[in-house]
Amino acid sequence: MKVTLFGATGKTGRYLIDEGLRRGVDMTVFARPSSPFENSNVRVVRGELTDQILLREALSGADAVLSALGPTSPQHPKDLPITRATQTIISAMKQQGVRRLITVSTGTASDPGDGFDWKIWLPAILVRLALPSSYQDIIGLANAVRASELDWTMVRVALLKTRPAADHLNVGLYGSTKHSMTVSREDVAMFMFNQIENGRFISMAPGISSR
C-alpha cells in the first residue's frame, strides 16, 4: 500500500505518520521547503502546494491520498490558501490516476444530511464571525472535495485532543448521531487509514468524536 500525505508536518500529521508506519504502509510526505520536518522512515518530497510537477512526483504510484491540511492561524490569509492547495492536489491526483482521497474537515462545513446539533452549530457560528477567512477556507476546501469526482471521504472533527485512542468512536452525520465535542488525534489517524479500503463512507462526510 502506497499513500501520499499532505499536512503531515502538523500536529495531527505526526499521528498519521505513526499509524501508517505501524501498518507497514509505504508513505510519501509532501512538505514545504521551509519545513524542518525530517523522518528517515518515509519518503519526503519538498515543494510548494502550487507546484504541479512536484505534486505529481509525490503522487506517483499512490493508492490513496490522506490530507490533514487546514487553517492553522487566527491571521489566516484571505486568498483561501487551503482551498487552492486542495484544488491543485485534486488536479494532480487526476493526472496521476489516483482516485482515493481522505481529508480532514470540521463541523463548520455542514453536510446536506446534517440535522441540528448545538455542539457543532455554535462553534461553527463563532468561527464564521471571529475567523471569517478561516471559515471561508474551510467551506472552500469542502466544496472543492465534493466537486472533485474522486472517491472522497471528509472526516469531520471537532476539538482535537492529544490523548490515547478511545475504546469507542461516535461516527455519523451531525444531528442524527450522538457526538461529543472532542476526539483524539490518534483516533483521527486510525479512522482515516481505515477508510482507504473501506467504501462505506465514499462521497460522505461523517463526523467522528469520542467519549
KATA-V647288 format. One record per backbone hydrogen bond with DSSP energy under -0.5 kcal/mol. NH is the residue of the N-H (numbers start at 1). CO is the residue of the C=O. E is the energy in kcal/mol with one decimal. If there is no record, write none. Layout:
NH:CO:E
NH:CO:E
//
This chain:
3:26:-2.3
4:64:-2.1
5:28:-3.2
6:66:-2.4
7:30:-0.6
10:7:-1.3
13:7:-0.5
14:10:-1.4
15:11:-0.6
15:12:-0.7
16:12:-1.7
17:13:-2.5
18:14:-2.2
19:15:-2.5
20:16:-2.5
21:17:-2.5
22:18:-2.1
23:19:-1.5
24:21:-1.1
25:20:-2.7
26:1:-2.7
27:25:-0.8
28:3:-2.3
29:43:-3.3
30:5:-2.4
30:28:-0.5
31:29:-0.7
31:45:-2.4
35:32:-1.7
42:39:-1.4
43:27:-2.5
45:29:-2.5
47:31:-2.2
51:48:-1.9
52:50:-1.1
55:51:-2.3
56:52:-2.5
57:53:-1.7
58:54:-2.3
59:55:-1.9
60:56:-1.0
60:57:-0.5
62:59:-2.4
63:2:-3.3
64:2:-1.1
65:100:-2.3
66:4:-2.3
67:102:-2.5
68:6:-2.9
76:73:-0.6
76:74:-0.8
80:77:-0.6
84:80:-2.3
85:81:-2.3
86:82:-2.4
87:83:-2.4
88:84:-2.1
89:85:-2.5
90:86:-2.6
91:87:-2.1
92:88:-2.3
93:89:-2.6
94:90:-2.2
95:91:-1.8
96:92:-1.7
97:93:-0.7
97:94:-0.7
98:93:-2.6
99:97:-0.6
101:99:-0.6
101:151:-1.9
102:65:-2.7
103:153:-2.4
104:67:-2.3
105:155:-2.6
107:157:-0.9
109:106:-1.5
110:108:-1.2
114:111:-2.1
115:174:-3.6
120:117:-1.8
121:117:-3.0
122:118:-2.3
124:120:-1.8
125:121:-2.0
126:122:-2.2
127:123:-2.6
128:124:-2.3
129:125:-2.1
130:126:-3.1
131:127:-2.4
135:131:-2.6
136:132:-2.4
137:133:-1.8
138:134:-2.4
139:135:-2.3
140:136:-2.4
141:137:-2.5
142:138:-2.0
143:139:-2.4
144:140:-2.4
145:141:-2.3
146:142:-2.4
147:143:-1.8
148:145:-1.3
151:99:-2.1
152:150:-1.4
153:101:-2.0
154:204:-2.0
155:103:-3.1
155:153:-0.6
156:154:-0.9
156:206:-2.5
157:105:-2.1
159:181:-2.5
160:158:-0.5
161:183:-2.4
163:161:-1.2
170:209:-3.4
171:169:-0.6
172:207:-2.2
175:177:-0.7
176:173:-1.1
177:173:-1.4
179:177:-0.6
183:159:-2.1
185:161:-2.5
186:163:-0.6
188:184:-2.0
189:185:-2.4
190:186:-2.3
191:187:-2.7
192:188:-2.5
193:189:-2.1
194:190:-2.0
195:191:-1.1
195:192:-0.6
196:193:-1.2
199:197:-0.6
202:199:-1.3
203:152:-3.7
204:152:-0.7
204:201:-1.5
207:172:-1.7
208:156:-2.3
209:170:-1.8
210:182:-2.6
211:168:-0.7
//
